[in-house]
């Protein structure tokens, strides 16, 4: 029974951290610098 409460507590912590990240705009620009780095078409000639 103890592990059930520990698992629920850890789940609530991660859920609250995810909600915090959503509110701070961490997922607003999905196609940001990481995608630009892969699709960089700059010629180095």
Secondary structure, DSSP 8 states (H G I E B T S, - for coil): -HHHHHHHHHHHHHHHHHHHHHHTTTTS-TTSHHHHHHT------
